[in-house]
Amino acid sequence: MAEEKKIQRKMIKATGEMNRIMADYFYELNEAAKTGEKKIAWCTSVGPAELLRAMGFLVYFPENHGAMLGATRMSTDFIPEANAIGYSPDICSYLTSDVGAYIKGITPLSKAYKGIESVPKPDVLVFNTNQCRDVQDWFAWYANEFRVPLLGIHTHRGVGDVGESHVQSIAKQMQAMVPSLEEISGNKFDLDELKRVVKLSRQCSDLWKEVLDTAANVPAPLTFYDGTIHMGPAVVLRGTQQAVDYYKLLLAEMQERIANNDAAVEGERFRIYWEGMPVWGRLSTHSKMFAALKTNVLASTYCNSWIFTDFDPEDPFTSMAKAYTELFIVRSDKAKEKYIKDMLAFFKVDGIIYHDAKTCPNNSNCRYGMPQRLEKETGVPSLIINGDLNDLRLLSDEQTKTNVEAFIEQLEER
Amino acid sequence: MSLKKIYVGTDVGSSRTKVAILNANKDLIGYAVEKSGTDFSVTAQTCLKASLEMARVTSKDITKSISTGYGRKNVLFADETKTEIGCHAKGCYHFFPTSLTIIDIGGQDNKIVKIDEKGRRTGFKMNRKCAAGTGAFLEEMSARLDIPLEEMDGLAAQSQNMVKLGSFCTVFSATEVLENIRQGKKVTDIVKGVFFSVIKRVLEMDALTENVVMTGGVVAHNPYLVKMTEEIIGRKILVPLHPQLTGAVGAALYARENDG
């Protein structure tokens, strides 16, 4: 019988430092929730985190918690709890698993960080619908639960070229939040502080981009699976010095790997682009599956989503509005296709895999003919796999494996 | 080259296990089909034994052996594994060496595989995690209608007024079947409706190219389903001599490759 190959992706040394700063981040939130010394804002992952930080809030991201629930494979136990109170199994499984976990009084933070018993209670919830409309409903549920204010930014969708009117409307929505945030935080808005935070966010973003771009090297020094883990600071700590320092460290390690011709996947034969959400509960399984095929899934739209090159400290509101509207997820299919086409060329990709995540239509770009159009235009073969970000009831491991193996066979025959 | 050299392909599907033995001339000289059951390794071994006997050869004559299908990793005598998608493509191109769209209807999944004029795969699709349009759907319906699976093909062929089933989901379709039974519709018309439902689910998976091949156990046991598909798409469909063995033959052809 043919034996399974044991190739695995190379571990990143900087992981220990990342774990340390992430632990500090969660403990600080936990302390603030207990003592009330600092106000806590819950924010969507691509929301106006910079504004909240500049107003003196500690910022917590429910989407990050959703990903933790997925990665620890706890989600599937909690989703039914949210279904039972009226949140459909067809909507965002971050929402349903997070709300379900809250109802059950369980959080993966307790396992990861001794002494933390619950998610930190918010003083305000701030969403941005640039991810999807589900975040609004998700935050609304908690606003009602905690009896705290809910603020939000409503983003344009299907944007082709980002114009002045788009940017100004978002900038105005952000500015309009300031009086409420001043009242909740008890702090006066300070433009210089916002400029400082946006500057740090921009530095974080630029470094994160540099890290991800190292995957253009052949062989690639990192994988998509590393990216999904190491994007943590870019999501929850951007706007802080810790995130900037961390990505300097990580970048140095990637550059060292390149200098040593060190591949993240030993014997890299094929280079794959991942379009869509990760299957959080299968990160390790998928990573091992591809490594065994000497294939590196090395780049993704998903990890790139925390690159905000438009941030400009000198014009914080307008540049934040631009950065959060230039985002892939809110763009038209035409703009998305151009983006993916550029990525396929930049990362020297052999094939693209689209993840059709059942409960995340906004991050599933394979439902309106895009794979067929891009394959015709670029000649890069594509594969669609059905699954979900968090709800493991919606995927078949065996079908995924057969599809992936068959796709690699197809690449071998080219 | 000695014709005594043999190449074994084993396709362990969710429903049936198939073994095909080819000689060096790529002639099919032995084969067997058994229910996969609960011990894939044992079933594969049983099929191998029967195939060797049919081919009048022994296991010592095996030059190379490749396994495929859901249970491909459970075949103890296989040197390598290949996916069933690759093996169906290889098998079909062997019988029909031209560009093809291959429709394989298996016990648990459907595949549409496209190959170019040189036999290279250009793309493929499998059904989503759903039994609609698969052999499992027919098994469920035969149970609901209390008709042996092997009688469905003959019954469908007798239908004069097909019942239309609209649901995508197997469970909902079963409810529709019960509704039709309640309304006193003829069993033959319901069975044809069930067949039509399978075909619709498969055809909506992908666009077809000019030459279409159908393979798999469902096709092997239900030739009327192929006839219905031909009527729907308006052209002749190619079917290999042993449609259920195509994946196993493809695996044996992979084994035969690079051996003179």
Interface residues (C-beta under 8 A of the other chain):
Chain A: M1 A2 E4 E375 P381 S382 I384 N386 L394 L395 S396 E398 Q399 T402 N403 E405 A406 E409 Q410 E413 R414
Chain B: S67 Y70 K73 N74 V75 L76 F77 A78 D79 E80 T81 K82 T83 E84 I85 G86 D109 R120 R121 T122 G123 F124 K125 M126 R128 K129
